[in-house]
Amino acid sequence: MRLALLQPDIPQNAGTMLRMAACLGVDVDIVEPAGFPVSDRAFRRAGLDYLDHVNIRRHASFTAFEEIRRAEGRRLALLTTKAETSHLSADFRPGDVLMVGRESSGAPDCVHEAADLRIAIPMRPDLRSLNVAVAAAIVLGEALRRTDGFPPFAKTP
């Protein structure tokens, strides 16, 4: 399982998702251009020292990301408010790439068209959306649970 951040706008959200990925042993793809400089310094505030524990692969564009994803034979699962399938009933597989869209505008049509799965979190119809990092955590947690992808549980002292 991989987590992909499509043109992230907010470094704090990206840092939070990178920290989560480090803790859960999930590799990350960052699809540029981002709304901020994609550097360790931009992520350090939210990601703290966890960034040293996550594998990050950067892509200059969605096209470049797609070439690698397709060559690896991975499915793209797009988290979007426009989906008609709940994350609770989605058919997750261990090699999937879960992608979150840009905070300010979501994902463009070309990404929706490329997605193998389009999934949403059930929520009240009178509200727009969750914070992208919160949404990523909810769906990634469910996807890892269903694919037995969590790291082994070890009680910390």
C-alpha positions in Angstrom: 0.0 0.0 0.0 1.2 3.5 -0.9 -0.1 7.0 -0.1 0.0 9.6 -2.8 -0.4 13.3 -2.2 -1.5 15.1 -5.4 -0.1 18.6 -5.5 -0.4 19.3 -1.8 -1.2 22.9 -0.8 -0.5 22.9 2.9 2.8 21.8 4.3 1.4 21.0 7.7 -1.1 18.6 6.2 1.6 17.0 4.1 3.8 16.7 7.2 1.0 15.1 9.2 0.4 12.5 6.4 4.2 11.8 6.1 4.3 11.2 9.9 1.4 8.9 9.7 3.0 7.0 6.8 6.2 6.6 8.7 4.4 5.2 11.7 2.4 2.8 9.6 5.2 1.7 7.3 3.6 3.1 4.2 5.6 4.6 1.3 4.6 8.0 -0.1 4.4 9.5 -3.5 4.3 13.3 -3.8 3.0 14.5 -7.1 4.1 18.0 -7.9 3.8 20.9 -8.4 3.0 21.5 -4.7 1.8 24.8 -3.3 5.0 25.1 -1.3 8.6 24.1 -1.7 8.8 20.3 -1.3 11.7 20.0 1.1 12.5 18.6 4.4 12.4 22.0 5.9 8.8 22.6 4.7 7.7 19.3 6.4 9.7 19.4 9.6 7.2 21.3 11.6 4.4 18.8 11.3 6.5 15.7 10.5 9.2 16.2 13.2 11.9 13.6 13.1 9.5 11.0 11.6 10.5 12.1 8.1 13.7 10.0 8.5 11.5 6.9 8.7 9.3 7.3 5.5 10.2 6.5 2.0 9.2 9.4 -0.3 9.1 9.3 -4.0 8.7 12.6 -5.8 7.1 13.0 -9.2 7.4 16.1 -11.4 3.8 15.7 -12.7 0.8 13.4 -12.6 1.9 12.0 -16.0 5.3 11.0 -14.5 3.5 9.5 -11.5 1.2 7.5 -13.8 4.0 6.1 -15.9 5.6 4.6 -12.8 2.3 3.5 -11.2 1.2 1.7 -14.3 4.7 0.1 -14.9 4.5 -1.3 -11.3 0.9 -2.6 -11.9 -0.6 -0.7 -9.0 -4.2 0.3 -8.9 -5.1 4.0 -8.1 -7.7 4.5 -5.4 -8.7 8.2 -5.4 -10.2 9.6 -2.3 -12.8 12.1 -3.5 -16.1 13.6 -2.3 -17.4 12.9 -5.8 -17.2 9.1 -5.4 -20.3 6.9 -5.2 -18.4 4.1 -3.4 -17.8 4.2 0.4 -14.4 3.3 1.7 -16.3 0.8 3.9 -17.2 -1.3 0.9 -14.2 -0.6 -1.4 -12.2 -3.6 -2.6 -8.7 -2.7 -1.3 -5.7 -4.7 -2.4 -2.2 -4.6 -0.8 -0.5 -2.9 -3.8 -3.0 -0.1 -4.1 -2.0 3.6 -4.2 -4.4 5.6 -2.1 -4.4 9.2 -3.5 -5.7 12.3 -1.8 -6.3 15.5 -3.9 -5.2 19.0 -3.5 -6.7 20.7 -0.4 -7.9 23.8 -2.4 -9.4 22.0 -5.5 -9.4 18.2 -5.1 -8.3 16.2 -8.2 -8.7 17.3 -11.8 -10.7 15.3 -14.3 -7.7 13.5 -15.7 -7.0 12.0 -12.3 -10.6 10.9 -11.9 -10.4 9.2 -15.3 -7.2 7.4 -14.4 -8.5 6.1 -11.1 -9.3 2.4 -10.8 -11.4 3.1 -7.7 -13.0 6.4 -6.5 -13.9 6.3 -2.9 -15.5 8.6 -0.3 -16.0 8.6 3.4 -19.7 8.5 4.4 -20.6 11.8 6.2 -23.4 14.2 6.7 -24.8 15.5 3.4 -24.9 19.1 4.6 -21.1 19.3 5.1 -18.5 19.5 2.4 -15.4 17.5 3.4 -12.9 16.5 6.1 -9.4 17.8 6.4 -7.3 15.9 3.8 -4.9 14.5 6.5 -7.9 13.2 8.6 -9.5 11.7 5.5 -6.3 10.0 4.5 -5.9 8.5 8.0 -9.5 7.2 8.0 -9.2 5.5 4.6 -5.6 4.3 5.0 -6.5 2.8 8.3 -9.4 0.9 6.8 -7.4 -0.2 3.8 -4.5 -1.5 5.9 -6.9 -3.3 8.2 -8.6 -5.1 5.3 -5.3 -6.1 3.6 -3.5 -7.1 6.8 -1.1 -4.2 6.1 -0.5 -2.8 9.6 3.0 -3.3 11.1 3.1 -6.0 13.8 1.8 -4.7 17.1 4.5 -4.2 19.7 3.5 -2.7 23.0 5.9 0.2 23.9 7.2 0.5 27.4 
